[in-house]
Amino acid sequence: MVLATADAADKNFGFLRLTRQRPNRQRTGVNDLLHIIRELVVPIVSAACVLAVVAYFLVRTRFLALILQEKELALRDQLSLILPFTLFSVYGGLNAIPLVGSYVALNHVGQIVGGLLAGPIVGIGTGTILTVIRYSFGDYLALPASLTCMLVGLFAGLYHEWYRGWNRNNQLNARRAVLFTIGIEILGLGLSLLLPDFGRAEKMVLAGAIPTVFGNALGVGAFIFIMNTLVSERESLSVKKRIENELRFARDIQQNLLPRSFPPFAGPRKNVAVCGAWVQGRELGGEFYDLFFIDDHRFCFVIGEVSGKGVPTALMMSVIRSLLKTYAETGMDPDELLYRVNNELCRGNNTSLFVTLFYGVLDSRTGEIVYSNAGHNLPLIYSGGGQTAVVDQVAGMPMGTLEDRPYRQAVFVLNEGDVLVMYTRGLLASLNHQQEEQNEQPLVEMLDRENAVVPQILVDHVMQEAQRLTGGTEVARDMLLMAMICTPQEA
């Protein structure tokens, strides 16, 4: 496109001059292009970037916060918005670039953005002030340019009303704002062609059309993009905060479900002492234990871990605890109990979650424990003086994986002075320095160094060491430890 051909245009805007000398045509064209970029495009882009930075801070004001929340602005608030959006455009006008007897300026950004976001009152109010300012320039295009300032604010406000009425649930995106700005800028440039000297007006319009439209569209698009980014940021923070609150609430529920205090038992149960400790990890997990008597002498205990993390895992943990206690109170054997609980989990398990679990029943009169295992880490029997052994293996698949799968049970005796130590993989992970391979050997070695056979002391020492190895920071996964001792008392 030939932007200027007259001698006056060539004189006032030399870098747009087109040469007819064929030998130097390519080199001159490149120089002209570089000159245009340096003298016109770079200042316009720089001004648009400054406006974008100002927009970032402006969208954080109380008024814009109300707009972002899609709340109706009171008349007083709308009038208060006129001033900041006016200043927004004044900056673009003060950085106007002289061009062929007129100016290229980004003085429409404020009234367009104000009208698009806040409605006709802000758009017209901002446009009225800018109309006076633009007319004071006194150049050849002052009259149509001033009229354009008023019209763009008006049309932006009307577009706001139409768009919100048609699509209230969706925010104005940057693409629509840019297209609107391009259309309204072309309309404004068309008004300049109505001036008496059409040839002169045409040369000036053609010379400044592209940078004017491009600059204002860039400024408006940047503002709307920043505003929408802030909306998304606030929504993300709101969702994150809500999730954190829900997880915190779920953690509190978990803590209330598990036994947290271990008072001495009374009557015929006083020869059983037990203690448990649970350190929660960063994520909501499914590790749990439970302890309860089903009569004067039979003491049920269970420790388990649901796979995965999050709310589904915690909910499944609660379901399992309820099922276990319901069946345990009927007095059924451990192998039958795990069989029935497993079938219940398989029928209603659409999440592919599974649970490892060790369940036992202690006869406090004899120290005999009947137990069954569903893929959980085997407990340790600590006898003091460096004597720690692993409970005999009883094979069993994790529950929730396959229906009608049988479980086996076995028996061992907890002699006087023996401490039964039960734990989950989270504790082993800490004792193994978070290594991929986890085994119970570090826990065995730690127990072998202990002299105390009091469950409370033993649990405290082990958990303190586990937290020391993690550096005192929040652990990645739950750590759970339970210790039990029984002094058999024959009836």
Solvent accessible surface area in square Angstrom, and as a share of the most:
residue,aa,sasa,rsa
1,M,175,0.78
2,V,73,0.42
3,L,38,0.19
4,A,12,0.10
5,T,101,0.59
6,A,33,0.25
7,D,124,0.64
8,A,63,0.49
9,A,2,0.01
10,D,45,0.23
11,K,173,0.73
12,N,95,0.49
13,F,14,0.06
14,G,28,0.27
15,F,27,0.11
16,L,12,0.06
17,R,129,0.47
18,L,107,0.53
19,T,43,0.25
20,R,234,0.85
21,Q,115,0.51
22,R,187,0.68
23,P,126,0.79
24,N,53,0.27
25,R,154,0.56
26,Q,154,0.68
27,R,144,0.53
28,T,33,0.19
29,G,38,0.37
30,V,78,0.45
31,N,74,0.38
32,D,24,0.13
33,L,102,0.51
34,L,96,0.48
35,H,58,0.26
36,I,37,0.19
37,I,70,0.35
38,R,134,0.49
39,E,74,0.33
40,L,9,0.04
41,V,53,0.30
42,V,74,0.43
43,P,48,0.30
44,I,4,0.02
45,V,49,0.28
46,S,54,0.35
47,A,10,0.08
48,A,2,0.01
49,C,72,0.43
50,V,61,0.35
51,L,2,0.01
52,A,19,0.15
53,V,88,0.51
54,V,68,0.39
55,A,0,0.00
56,Y,94,0.36
57,F,134,0.56
58,L,23,0.12
59,V,0,0.00
60,R,101,0.37
61,T,49,0.29
62,R,138,0.50
63,F,42,0.17
64,L,0,0.00
65,A,19,0.15
66,L,39,0.19
67,I,23,0.12
68,L,26,0.13
69,Q,100,0.44
70,E,83,0.37
71,K,109,0.46
72,E,130,0.58
73,L,22,0.11
74,A,58,0.45
75,L,107,0.53
76,R,185,0.67
77,D,12,0.06
78,Q,30,0.13
79,L,96,0.48
80,S,47,0.31
81,L,1,0.00
82,I,24,0.12
83,L,112,0.56
84,P,36,0.23
85,F,0,0.00
86,T,5,0.03
87,L,103,0.51
88,F,6,0.03
89,S,0,0.00
90,V,29,0.17
91,Y,76,0.29
92,G,2,0.02
93,G,9,0.09
94,L,138,0.69
95,N,66,0.34
96,A,24,0.19
97,I,28,0.14
98,P,98,0.61
99,L,7,0.03
100,V,19,0.11
101,G,53,0.51
102,S,6,0.04
103,Y,84,0.32
104,V,3,0.02
105,A,16,0.13
106,L,5,0.02
107,N,15,0.08
108,H,14,0.06
109,V,0,0.00
110,G,0,0.00
111,Q,0,0.00
112,I,0,0.00
113,V,0,0.00
114,G,0,0.00
115,G,0,0.00
116,L,7,0.03
117,L,9,0.05
118,A,11,0.09
119,G,0,0.00
120,P,32,0.20
121,I,68,0.35
122,V,0,0.00
123,G,0,0.00
124,I,64,0.32
125,G,16,0.16
126,T,0,0.00
127,G,0,0.00
128,T,59,0.34
129,I,73,0.37
130,L,5,0.03
131,T,31,0.18
132,V,104,0.60
133,I,62,0.32
134,R,16,0.06
135,Y,126,0.48
136,S,85,0.55
137,F,67,0.28
138,G,61,0.59
139,D,27,0.14
140,Y,54,0.21
141,L,19,0.10
142,A,6,0.05
143,L,117,0.58
144,P,8,0.05
145,A,21,0.16
146,S,3,0.02
147,L,86,0.43
148,T,6,0.04
149,C,0,0.00
150,M,53,0.24
151,L,39,0.20
152,V,1,0.00
153,G,0,0.00
154,L,53,0.26
155,F,69,0.29
156,A,0,0.00
157,G,0,0.00
158,L,89,0.44
159,Y,43,0.16
160,H,16,0.07
161,E,95,0.43
162,W,136,0.48
163,Y,12,0.05
164,R,47,0.17
165,G,67,0.64
166,W,140,0.49
167,N,33,0.17
168,R,122,0.45
169,N,138,0.71
170,N,86,0.44
171,Q,76,0.34
172,L,16,0.08
173,N,54,0.27
174,A,25,0.19
175,R,152,0.55
176,R,68,0.25
177,A,0,0.00
178,V,43,0.25
179,L,102,0.50
180,F,34,0.14
181,T,0,0.00
182,I,59,0.30
183,G,40,0.39
184,I,12,0.06
185,E,3,0.01
186,I,101,0.51
187,L,82,0.41
188,G,6,0.06
189,L,33,0.16
190,G,32,0.31
191,L,35,0.17
192,S,6,0.04
193,L,59,0.30
194,L,142,0.71
195,L,26,0.13
196,P,131,0.82
197,D,74,0.38
198,F,110,0.46
199,G,29,0.28
200,R,113,0.41
201,A,0,0.00
202,E,67,0.30
203,K,62,0.26
204,M,9,0.04
205,V,12,0.07
206,L,58,0.29
207,A,2,0.02
208,G,6,0.06
209,A,21,0.16
210,I,113,0.58
211,P,13,0.08
212,T,17,0.10
213,V,23,0.13
214,F,95,0.40
215,G,0,0.00
216,N,0,0.00
217,A,7,0.05
218,L,64,0.32
219,G,1,0.01
220,V,0,0.00
221,G,9,0.08
222,A,24,0.18
223,F,1,0.00
224,I,0,0.00
225,F,127,0.53
226,I,32,0.16
227,M,8,0.04
228,N,20,0.10
229,T,67,0.39
230,L,6,0.03
231,V,17,0.10
232,S,56,0.36
233,E,73,0.33
234,R,79,0.29
235,E,103,0.46
236,S,69,0.45
237,L,103,0.51
238,S,64,0.41
239,V,62,0.36
240,K,117,0.49
241,K,132,0.56
242,R,125,0.46
243,I,80,0.41
244,E,76,0.34
245,N,68,0.35
246,E,92,0.41
247,L,49,0.24
248,R,128,0.47
249,F,132,0.55
250,A,17,0.13
251,R,39,0.14
252,D,66,0.34
253,I,75,0.38
254,Q,4,0.02
255,Q,63,0.28
256,N,128,0.65
257,L,64,0.32
258,L,4,0.02
259,P,32,0.20
260,R,122,0.44
261,S,86,0.55
262,F,52,0.21
263,P,93,0.59
264,P,130,0.82
265,F,57,0.24
266,A,80,0.62
267,G,45,0.43
268,P,70,0.44
269,R,74,0.27
270,K,139,0.59
271,N,15,0.08
272,V,3,0.02
273,A,45,0.35
274,V,14,0.08
275,C,6,0.04
276,G,10,0.09
277,A,24,0.19
278,W,14,0.05
279,V,36,0.20
280,Q,37,0.17
281,G,0,0.00
282,R,134,0.49
283,E,95,0.43
284,L,3,0.01
285,G,2,0.02
286,G,2,0.02
287,E,3,0.01
288,F,0,0.00
289,Y,1,0.00
290,D,9,0.05
291,L,24,0.12
292,F,24,0.10
293,F,29,0.12
294,I,40,0.20
295,D,55,0.28
296,D,75,0.39
297,H,50,0.22
298,R,91,0.33
299,F,1,0.00
300,C,1,0.00
301,F,0,0.00
302,V,3,0.01
303,I,0,0.00
304,G,0,0.00
305,E,11,0.05
306,V,3,0.02
307,S,17,0.11
308,G,44,0.43
309,K,81,0.34
310,G,19,0.18
311,V,62,0.36
312,P,73,0.46
313,T,1,0.00
314,A,8,0.06
315,L,112,0.56
316,M,21,0.10
317,M,0,0.00
318,S,34,0.22
319,V,76,0.44
320,I,0,0.00
321,R,33,0.12
322,S,71,0.46
323,L,39,0.19
324,L,3,0.02
325,K,83,0.35
326,T,84,0.49
327,Y,38,0.14
328,A,1,0.01
329,E,108,0.48
330,T,95,0.55
331,G,26,0.25
332,M,36,0.16
333,D,80,0.41
334,P,4,0.02
335,D,40,0.21
336,E,62,0.28
337,L,0,0.00
338,L,0,0.00
339,Y,68,0.26
340,R,108,0.39
341,V,0,0.00
342,N,1,0.00
343,N,8,0.04
344,E,68,0.31
345,L,10,0.05
346,C,28,0.17
347,R,147,0.54
348,G,61,0.58
349,N,30,0.15
350,N,147,0.75
351,T,80,0.47
352,S,101,0.65
353,L,26,0.13
354,F,75,0.31
355,V,0,0.00
356,T,19,0.11
357,L,0,0.00
358,F,0,0.00
359,Y,3,0.01
360,G,0,0.00
361,V,19,0.11
362,L,0,0.00
363,D,28,0.14
364,S,1,0.01
365,R,82,0.30
366,T,51,0.30
367,G,0,0.00
368,E,69,0.31
369,I,0,0.00
370,V,32,0.19
371,Y,2,0.01
372,S,0,0.00
373,N,3,0.01
374,A,0,0.00
375,G,37,0.35
376,H,11,0.05
377,N,44,0.23
378,L,26,0.13
379,P,1,0.01
380,L,0,0.00
381,I,29,0.15
382,Y,0,0.00
383,S,53,0.34
384,G,14,0.14
385,G,71,0.68
386,G,33,0.32
387,Q,119,0.53
388,T,27,0.15
389,A,58,0.45
390,V,66,0.38
391,V,5,0.03
392,D,111,0.57
393,Q,113,0.50
394,V,2,0.01
395,A,61,0.47
396,G,22,0.21
397,M,83,0.37
398,P,29,0.18
399,M,0,0.00
400,G,11,0.10
401,T,69,0.40
402,L,100,0.50
403,E,70,0.31
404,D,87,0.45
405,R,90,0.33
406,P,108,0.68
407,Y,15,0.06
408,R,147,0.54
409,Q,64,0.28
410,A,28,0.22
411,V,82,0.47
412,F,30,0.13
413,V,74,0.42
414,L,0,0.00
415,N,86,0.44
416,E,127,0.57
417,G,28,0.27
418,D,13,0.07
419,V,0,0.00
420,L,0,0.00
421,V,1,0.01
422,M,1,0.01
423,Y,4,0.02
424,T,0,0.00
425,R,100,0.36
426,G,0,0.00
427,L,0,0.00
428,L,3,0.01
429,A,2,0.02
430,S,2,0.01
431,L,5,0.02
432,N,12,0.06
433,H,111,0.50
434,Q,94,0.42
435,Q,106,0.47
436,E,173,0.77
437,E,131,0.59
438,Q,59,0.26
439,N,60,0.31
440,E,59,0.26
441,Q,94,0.42
442,P,37,0.23
443,L,0,0.00
444,V,19,0.11
445,E,82,0.37
446,M,16,0.07
447,L,0,0.00
448,D,49,0.26
449,R,161,0.59
450,E,23,0.11
451,N,142,0.73
452,A,26,0.20
453,V,54,0.31
454,V,74,0.42
455,P,7,0.05
456,Q,89,0.40
457,I,72,0.37
458,L,3,0.01
459,V,1,0.00
460,D,53,0.28
461,H,79,0.35
462,V,1,0.00
463,M,11,0.05
464,Q,113,0.50
465,E,43,0.19
466,A,0,0.00
467,Q,75,0.33
468,R,152,0.55
469,L,48,0.24
470,T,26,0.15
471,G,60,0.58
472,G,65,0.63
473,T,95,0.55
474,E,104,0.47
475,V,8,0.04
476,A,41,0.32
477,R,55,0.20
478,D,1,0.01
479,M,0,0.00
480,L,0,0.00
481,L,2,0.01
482,M,0,0.00
483,A,1,0.01
484,M,0,0.00
485,I,28,0.14
486,C,0,0.00
487,T,53,0.31
488,P,43,0.27
489,Q,88,0.39
490,E,135,0.61
491,A,118,0.91
